[in-house]
Amino acid sequence: MRVMREMIMPYFWGELVMGIRSLRTLTLIVTIMVVVDALWTPVILLWAAALPGLFQEVIAPVATTVDTAALCFKIATMIVFGRWIYVAGKNLVEADVMDLEFTPASRIWWYFVPIASLFKPFQGMRELWNASHGIYPNDESSSLVAAWWALWLVTNFVGYFSGIAAGAGAAANGAVLTWVAAAADIAVAVAAIALIRGIADAQRGLNGSTLSEVFA
């Protein structure tokens, strides 16, 4: 037990004393996952349109498995993105940034609160952007954050209605909405990547510290 404690405790102690953490590695991971998630559906759609015979032979028989894999990857992307939001918010706390409305955890759990999830996550990300860039007050408007959130809402609404159309058997409308949803996914991915890179770059100078690398 003593040996195990000596192995484990430095890790947890490091977590406590590390302070402000670099977002560089985590931002790279999130970026890759967001790109893959955004391109998944367009690649499948283009494959089906360009090579229908091969698509029917290779993908159609395992369509359920492909859909499940896509859903699992999307959930994993959301979890890692949530981790990024938490670490970025914790950096503000460690840097003693004042007058923050949101805690690192609340920026995540507001996504799961009905009605409030339509605007609270936007406010949390806006505060994260402004505080990271030294903009005060923290509720100042940011065009990038606003664009990201608008695209996020559009993506979710279009995805919802395309699901309804597919369930109702409206093949033509469902196909159109699926393409629209795919385009919206790419647009929101571009905005999200610009957003997290902008915050990560801004946080390099927080508290004048040399940031340490961590993804734990």
C-alpha positions as CSV (number, residue, x, y, z in Angstrom):
1,M,0.0,0.0,0.0
2,R,2.8,2.4,0.8
3,V,4.4,1.9,-2.6
4,M,1.1,2.4,-4.3
5,R,0.5,5.7,-2.3
6,E,4.0,6.9,-3.3
7,M,3.1,6.2,-7.0
8,I,-0.4,7.7,-6.9
9,M,0.0,10.7,-4.6
10,P,2.4,12.7,-6.7
11,Y,-0.1,12.6,-9.6
12,F,-2.9,13.9,-7.5
13,W,-0.6,16.4,-5.7
14,G,0.5,17.6,-9.2
15,E,-3.2,18.1,-10.0
16,L,-3.5,20.4,-7.0
17,V,-0.4,22.5,-7.4
18,M,-0.3,22.7,-11.2
19,G,-2.5,25.8,-11.4
20,I,-3.2,27.1,-14.8
21,R,-3.1,24.4,-17.5
22,S,-2.2,24.7,-21.1
23,L,-5.1,23.9,-23.5
24,R,-2.8,23.2,-26.4
25,T,-2.9,19.4,-26.4
26,L,-6.5,19.2,-25.4
27,T,-7.4,21.8,-28.1
28,L,-5.7,19.7,-30.7
29,I,-7.6,16.6,-29.6
30,V,-10.9,18.4,-29.6
31,T,-10.2,19.9,-33.1
32,I,-9.4,16.5,-34.6
33,M,-12.6,14.9,-33.1
34,V,-14.8,17.8,-34.2
35,V,-13.5,17.6,-37.7
36,V,-14.1,13.8,-37.9
37,D,-17.5,14.2,-36.4
38,A,-18.5,17.0,-38.9
39,L,-17.2,15.1,-41.9
40,W,-18.7,11.7,-41.1
41,T,-22.1,12.3,-42.6
42,P,-21.0,14.3,-45.7
43,V,-18.5,11.5,-46.5
44,I,-21.2,8.9,-46.3
45,L,-23.6,11.0,-48.3
46,L,-21.0,11.6,-51.0
47,W,-20.1,8.0,-51.1
48,A,-23.7,7.0,-51.6
49,A,-24.2,9.6,-54.4
50,A,-20.9,8.9,-56.2
51,L,-20.6,5.2,-55.9
52,P,-24.1,3.8,-55.2
53,G,-23.2,0.2,-56.2
54,L,-20.2,0.0,-53.9
55,F,-22.1,1.8,-51.1
56,Q,-24.9,-0.7,-51.3
57,E,-22.4,-3.5,-51.2
58,V,-20.2,-2.2,-48.4
59,I,-22.1,0.2,-46.2
60,A,-25.8,-0.7,-46.6
61,P,-25.5,-4.1,-44.9
62,V,-23.8,-2.6,-41.8
63,A,-25.8,0.7,-41.8
64,T,-27.0,0.2,-38.2
65,T,-23.4,-0.4,-37.0
66,V,-22.2,2.7,-38.9
67,D,-24.9,4.8,-37.3
68,T,-24.2,3.5,-33.9
69,A,-20.4,4.1,-34.3
70,A,-21.2,7.7,-35.5
71,L,-23.4,8.3,-32.4
72,C,-20.8,6.9,-30.0
73,F,-18.1,9.1,-31.6
74,K,-20.4,12.2,-31.4
75,I,-21.0,11.5,-27.7
76,A,-17.2,11.0,-27.1
77,T,-16.6,14.3,-28.9
78,M,-19.1,16.1,-26.7
79,I,-17.5,14.6,-23.6
80,V,-14.0,15.7,-24.6
81,F,-15.3,19.1,-25.6
82,G,-17.0,19.4,-22.2
83,R,-13.6,18.5,-20.6
84,W,-12.0,21.4,-22.6
85,I,-14.7,23.8,-21.4
86,Y,-14.1,22.7,-17.8
87,V,-10.3,23.1,-17.9
88,A,-10.6,26.5,-19.7
89,G,-13.0,27.7,-17.0
90,K,-10.8,26.3,-14.2
91,N,-7.9,28.3,-15.6
92,L,-9.9,31.5,-15.1
93,V,-10.5,30.5,-11.5
94,E,-6.8,29.7,-11.0
95,A,-5.8,33.1,-12.5
96,D,-8.1,34.8,-10.0
97,V,-10.3,36.4,-12.6
98,M,-13.0,38.2,-10.8
99,D,-16.8,38.6,-11.3
100,L,-17.4,35.3,-13.0
101,E,-21.0,34.3,-13.2
102,F,-20.3,30.7,-14.2
103,T,-18.3,28.0,-12.4
104,P,-16.3,25.6,-14.5
105,A,-18.9,22.8,-14.0
106,S,-21.9,25.0,-14.6
107,R,-20.7,25.8,-18.1
108,I,-21.3,22.2,-18.8
109,W,-24.5,21.2,-16.9
110,W,-26.5,24.1,-18.3
111,Y,-26.5,22.2,-21.6
112,F,-28.8,19.6,-19.9
113,V,-31.4,22.1,-18.4
114,P,-34.5,22.4,-20.4
115,I,-35.3,25.9,-21.9
116,A,-32.2,27.3,-20.2
117,S,-30.0,25.2,-22.5
118,L,-31.1,27.5,-25.3
119,F,-29.2,30.4,-23.9
120,K,-27.2,29.7,-20.8
121,P,-24.4,27.7,-22.5
122,F,-24.0,30.6,-24.9
123,Q,-23.6,33.0,-22.0
124,G,-21.1,30.7,-20.3
125,M,-19.0,30.5,-23.4
126,R,-19.2,34.2,-24.0
127,E,-17.9,34.8,-20.5
128,L,-15.1,32.3,-21.1
129,W,-14.1,34.1,-24.3
130,N,-14.3,37.6,-22.8
131,A,-12.5,36.7,-19.5
132,S,-9.8,34.9,-21.3
133,H,-9.2,37.9,-23.6
134,G,-9.3,40.4,-20.7
135,I,-12.6,41.9,-21.9
136,Y,-14.7,43.5,-19.2
137,P,-17.6,43.3,-18.5
138,N,-17.7,39.6,-19.3
139,D,-21.1,39.8,-20.9
140,E,-19.9,41.9,-23.8
141,S,-21.1,40.7,-27.2
142,S,-18.7,38.5,-29.3
143,S,-19.6,37.9,-32.9
144,L,-17.6,34.6,-33.0
145,V,-19.4,33.2,-29.9
146,A,-22.8,34.4,-31.3
147,A,-22.1,32.8,-34.7
148,W,-21.0,29.5,-33.1
149,W,-24.1,29.3,-30.9
150,A,-26.5,30.2,-33.7
151,L,-25.0,27.5,-35.9
152,W,-25.2,25.1,-33.0
153,L,-28.9,25.7,-32.5
154,V,-29.5,25.5,-36.3
155,T,-27.7,22.2,-36.4
156,N,-29.8,20.7,-33.6
157,F,-33.1,21.9,-35.0
158,V,-32.3,20.7,-38.5
159,G,-31.2,17.4,-37.1
160,Y,-34.4,17.1,-35.2
161,F,-36.6,17.8,-38.1
162,S,-34.6,15.6,-40.5
163,G,-35.2,12.7,-38.0
164,I,-38.9,13.4,-38.0
165,A,-39.0,13.5,-41.8
166,A,-37.1,10.2,-42.0
167,G,-39.4,8.6,-39.5
168,A,-42.5,9.8,-41.4
169,G,-41.1,8.2,-44.6
170,A,-40.7,11.5,-46.4
171,A,-37.6,10.3,-48.3
172,A,-37.1,13.4,-50.4
173,N,-37.5,15.9,-47.6
174,G,-35.4,13.8,-45.3
175,A,-32.6,13.6,-47.8
176,V,-32.6,17.4,-48.3
177,L,-32.6,18.0,-44.6
178,T,-29.8,15.5,-44.1
179,W,-27.7,17.5,-46.5
180,V,-28.6,20.7,-44.8
181,A,-27.7,19.2,-41.4
182,A,-24.4,18.0,-42.8
183,A,-23.6,21.5,-44.1
184,A,-24.6,23.0,-40.8
185,D,-22.3,20.5,-39.0
186,I,-19.4,21.6,-41.0
187,A,-20.2,25.3,-40.4
188,V,-20.5,24.9,-36.6
189,A,-17.3,22.8,-36.6
190,V,-15.4,25.6,-38.2
191,A,-16.8,28.1,-35.7
192,A,-16.1,25.8,-32.8
193,I,-12.5,25.3,-33.8
194,A,-11.9,29.0,-34.2
195,L,-13.6,29.6,-30.8
196,I,-11.5,27.1,-28.8
197,R,-8.3,28.1,-30.6
198,G,-9.0,31.7,-29.8
199,I,-9.6,31.0,-26.1
200,A,-6.6,28.6,-25.9
201,D,-4.3,31.3,-27.4
202,A,-5.6,34.0,-25.1
203,Q,-5.1,31.8,-22.0
204,R,-1.4,31.4,-22.7
205,G,-0.8,34.7,-21.0
206,L,-3.1,34.2,-18.0
207,N,-1.5,35.3,-14.8
208,G,1.8,35.7,-16.6
209,S,2.4,32.0,-16.0
210,T,4.2,29.3,-18.0
211,L,1.4,26.9,-18.6
212,S,1.9,23.2,-18.0
213,E,0.6,20.5,-20.4
214,V,-2.1,18.2,-19.0
215,F,-4.9,16.1,-20.3
216,A,-6.1,14.3,-17.2
